Amino acid sequence: MAYPTTKQELLSAITDGYAQLNEQIAKMSEAEQTAPFTFVSDPKKCGVRWQNDRCLRDLLVHIHEWQVLMRIFVQNIRDGHPKDYLPEEYRKNYLEMEKALLEKHQSTTLAEARNLLRQTHDEMYRLAESFSEEDLFTKGFYKSTYTTNMSAYFLSVVPYGQAVKILKMHQKSCKKG
């Protein structure tokens, strides 16, 4: 899909991507859903952003936690206290933040992870819907988005297409294993 250029396209991308992620999960057996990923240590296969994810649960809570950060980012803007998207202690090394976020969820079950993601996905949709077209697509409209626009931030926290690719790779590796 092309980069959204309207609010409706952005909302559709959010909705469609989440539906595709859920369809991919539905295609996976229970064993595939709980099996560890065998390829994540190779960033060439899954990308640096995903290298700490060891299983489906990790992948889902990873996206969930980035969506929580987005909620906080938007709330800070709306409260008149704009801050950078990443917490200050992690601005220079967000991979450390991702490790900490995943560590936080080691006792989270897969069912809980799916529920958490469903909740924050719904929040992301409602948040995106609450912005005007101008708010979403004007570069630098908000000082804390610097030289990009708010829609790019939304797209970065709904990386469902990349997650689907990772899950397809995982299914293939499970079948080979």
C-alpha positions as CSV (number, residue, x, y, z in Angstrom):
1,M,0.0,0.0,0.0
2,A,1.2,3.5,-0.8
3,Y,2.0,6.0,2.0
4,P,-1.3,7.5,3.1
5,T,-1.9,11.1,2.1
6,T,-5.3,11.6,3.6
7,K,-6.8,11.0,7.0
8,Q,-9.2,8.3,5.5
9,E,-6.2,6.5,3.9
10,L,-4.4,6.6,7.2
11,L,-7.4,5.2,9.1
12,S,-7.8,2.5,6.5
13,A,-4.1,1.6,6.7
14,I,-4.4,1.2,10.5
15,T,-7.5,-0.9,10.2
16,D,-6.4,-3.1,7.3
17,G,-3.0,-3.7,8.8
18,Y,-4.4,-4.9,12.1
19,A,-6.9,-7.2,10.3
20,Q,-4.0,-8.7,8.2
21,L,-2.0,-9.3,11.4
22,N,-4.9,-11.1,13.0
23,E,-5.6,-13.1,9.9
24,Q,-1.9,-14.2,9.9
25,I,-2.1,-15.2,13.5
26,A,-5.3,-17.2,12.8
27,K,-3.4,-19.1,10.1
28,M,-0.8,-20.2,12.7
29,S,-1.1,-23.4,14.7
30,E,-1.0,-23.2,18.4
31,A,2.5,-24.7,18.3
32,E,3.6,-22.0,15.9
33,Q,2.0,-19.3,18.0
34,T,4.0,-20.4,21.1
35,A,7.3,-21.5,19.4
36,P,10.3,-19.3,19.7
37,F,11.5,-17.3,16.7
38,T,14.7,-18.9,15.3
39,F,15.8,-16.0,13.1
40,V,15.6,-12.8,15.2
41,S,19.3,-12.7,16.0
42,D,19.9,-11.9,12.3
43,P,18.8,-8.3,11.7
44,K,19.1,-8.9,7.9
45,K,16.1,-11.2,8.2
46,C,13.8,-9.3,10.5
47,G,15.3,-5.8,10.9
48,V,17.1,-4.3,13.9
49,R,13.8,-3.0,15.4
50,W,12.6,-6.6,15.9
51,Q,15.8,-8.3,17.1
52,N,14.7,-8.5,20.7
53,D,11.4,-10.2,19.9
54,R,11.8,-13.9,20.7
55,C,8.2,-15.1,20.1
56,L,4.7,-14.0,19.0
57,R,4.0,-12.7,22.5
58,D,7.1,-10.5,22.4
59,L,6.2,-9.1,18.9
60,L,2.7,-8.2,20.1
61,V,3.8,-6.5,23.3
62,H,6.5,-4.7,21.4
63,I,4.0,-3.1,19.2
64,H,1.7,-2.5,22.1
65,E,4.4,-0.7,24.1
66,W,5.3,1.6,21.1
67,Q,1.6,2.4,20.9
68,V,1.6,3.3,24.6
69,L,4.5,5.7,23.9
70,M,2.4,7.2,21.1
71,R,-0.5,7.7,23.5
72,I,1.8,9.5,26.0
73,F,3.4,11.6,23.1
74,V,0.0,12.8,21.9
75,Q,-1.3,13.5,25.5
76,N,1.8,15.6,26.2
77,I,1.2,17.6,23.0
78,R,-2.5,18.1,23.9
79,D,-1.6,19.1,27.5
80,G,0.7,21.8,26.2
81,H,3.8,20.1,27.4
82,P,5.3,18.6,24.2
83,K,8.2,16.2,24.7
84,D,10.1,14.0,22.4
85,Y,8.5,10.7,21.5
86,L,11.2,8.6,23.2
87,P,11.8,8.8,26.9
88,E,14.9,10.9,27.6
89,E,16.9,8.1,29.0
90,Y,16.5,6.1,25.8
91,R,16.9,8.7,23.1
92,K,20.4,7.6,22.2
93,N,19.7,3.9,22.4
94,Y,16.1,2.9,21.9
95,L,17.1,-0.8,21.6
96,E,17.8,-0.7,25.3
97,M,14.3,0.7,25.9
98,E,12.9,-2.1,23.8
99,K,14.7,-4.7,25.9
100,A,13.3,-3.1,29.1
101,L,9.8,-3.1,27.6
102,L,10.0,-6.8,26.7
103,E,11.5,-7.7,30.0
104,K,8.4,-6.0,31.6
105,H,6.2,-8.5,29.8
106,Q,8.0,-11.8,30.4
107,S,5.1,-13.0,32.6
108,T,2.4,-11.7,30.1
109,T,0.6,-14.6,28.4
110,L,0.0,-14.6,24.7
111,A,-3.8,-14.1,25.3
112,E,-3.0,-11.1,27.4
113,A,-0.6,-9.7,24.8
114,R,-3.3,-10.0,22.1
115,N,-5.8,-8.2,24.4
116,L,-3.3,-5.4,25.2
117,L,-2.5,-4.9,21.5
118,R,-6.2,-4.9,20.7
119,Q,-6.8,-2.2,23.3
120,T,-3.9,0.1,22.1
121,H,-4.7,-0.5,18.5
122,D,-8.2,0.7,19.1
123,E,-6.7,3.7,20.9
124,M,-4.4,4.5,18.0
125,Y,-7.4,4.4,15.6
126,R,-9.4,6.8,17.8
127,L,-6.4,9.1,18.3
128,A,-5.7,9.3,14.6
129,E,-9.3,9.9,14.0
130,S,-9.3,12.8,16.5
131,F,-6.7,14.8,14.4
132,S,-7.6,17.0,11.5
133,E,-6.2,16.3,8.1
134,E,-3.9,19.4,8.6
135,D,-2.7,18.1,12.0
136,L,-1.8,14.7,10.5
137,F,-0.1,15.7,7.3
138,T,1.5,19.0,7.8
139,K,5.3,18.5,8.4
140,G,6.3,20.2,11.6
141,F,2.7,21.1,12.5
142,Y,3.7,20.1,16.1
143,K,7.1,21.3,17.3
144,S,7.8,17.9,18.8
145,T,7.4,16.1,15.4
146,Y,10.3,18.2,14.0
147,T,10.5,17.8,10.2
148,T,8.0,15.0,9.8
149,N,4.2,14.9,10.3
150,M,2.0,13.2,12.9
151,S,0.8,10.6,10.4
152,A,4.4,9.2,10.1
153,Y,4.3,8.7,13.9
154,F,1.1,6.8,13.7
155,L,2.4,4.6,10.9
156,S,5.5,3.9,12.9
157,V,3.5,2.4,15.8
158,V,1.2,0.3,13.6
159,P,3.9,-1.8,11.8
160,Y,1.5,-4.6,11.2
161,G,2.8,-5.3,7.7
162,Q,6.3,-5.9,9.0
163,A,4.9,-8.0,11.8
164,V,3.0,-10.2,9.3
165,K,6.3,-10.7,7.3
166,I,8.0,-11.8,10.5
167,L,5.2,-14.2,11.3
168,K,5.3,-15.7,7.8
169,M,9.0,-16.2,8.1
170,H,8.4,-17.8,11.5
171,Q,5.8,-20.2,10.1
172,K,8.2,-21.3,7.3
173,S,11.0,-21.9,9.8
174,C,8.6,-24.0,12.0
175,K,7.7,-26.1,9.0
176,K,11.4,-26.7,8.1
177,G,12.3,-27.4,11.7
